[in-house]
Amino acid sequence: MQDTPSPRPNDPATPVLSVEGLRTEFRIGGAWRPAVDGVSFALARGETLALVGESGCGKSITSLSIMGLVPKPAGRIGGGHIRLEGQDLVGLDEPTLERIRGNRIAMIFQEPMTSLNPVMTIGAQVAESLMVHKGLSRREAERRALGVLDEVKIPSAARRLHDYPHQFSGGMRQRVMIAIALACEPAVLLADEPTTALDVTIQAQVLGLLGDLKDRHGMAMLFITHNLGVVAQIADRVAVMYAGQIVEQAPVGAVFARPAHPYTRALFAAIPRMDRDAQDLAAIPGRVPPLDAMPAGCRFAPRCPLAQAGCELPQVLAPVEAGHAARCHVATGVRAAA
């Protein structure tokens, strides 16, 4: 595919992050199998895109691909483009990626206790990226780190600056992870299930904090989750992922009001509701297909109650309505060529 000229980063119409046809592969049984297969989306400044789906559908691998953290030699990016402010990150060498990671693009990982260094103080971990990327002295970096910890509402931040991760609660450790990610004021923030291990009260606080900080700094945010309730609170748009592909993409209101893909509908049906008995809780039969046994056609067809003739063919992501697309010929009326 012929590469297109890089767009101007300062053009307000230019997405701050653009993923085009991303294919991330892992070597299984002597062959390269795609865990992420043809994924495309764009993020504008100040926008939040929620990437949702059950475990094993490729959400976290997508974020690791964007960060250039796909484990090698078992994994590789086999195709596509990842453009950050107009610069294609695919194929960059590691020293160049190291200057970008934590600076122009940052990530909050799922479990803060395993992501934070247990033998470094909180202040030192926040200050580290400022020293590396901004060239600040240790004293100036610690001063800035204190300001960031205050911004993420760490109580008594000046006193806690020299504490260690084990001295913080789960919610406070997640705030520290957010502080580290925001220290260099990145253009894009990737948040990979940042509220999974938190109780609902702390989860609401962290979501509110992320929303406030995103608005204050004008960041774009890719928010990865399997929790549709969280999506309703924080997202502007939603991309539903299944078996390595985006199967539906739309503004958050359209997805909640008019889900088009059978998989999206099944996810909504599986949400517990106060007006239903526990025995009425719907479940999706089967499981996500393994990488070495993907169906040739629609990847959800073996689990889909609406499967019919035509589902044995590859599906295309086609419009349902303006700004709303689905990868299902039953929903869109668009069949792929045999």
Secondary structure, 3 states (H helix, E strand, C coil): CCCCCCCCCCCCCCCCEEEEEEEEEEEECCEEEEEEEEEEEEECCCCEEEEECCCCCCHHHHHHHHHCCCCCCCEEEEEEEEEECCEECCCCCHHHHHHHECCCEEEECCCHHHHCCCCCCHHHHHHHHHHHHHCCCHHHHHHHHHHHHHHCCCCCHHHHCCCCHHHCCHHHHHHHHHHHHHCCCCCEEEEECCCCCCCHHHHHHHHHHHHHHHHHHCCEEEEEECCHHHHHHHCCEEEEEECCEEEEEEEHHHHHHCCCCHHHHHHHHCCCCCCCCHHHCCCCCCCCCCHHHCCCCCCCHHHCCCCCCCCCCCCCCEEEECCEEECCHHHHCCCCCC
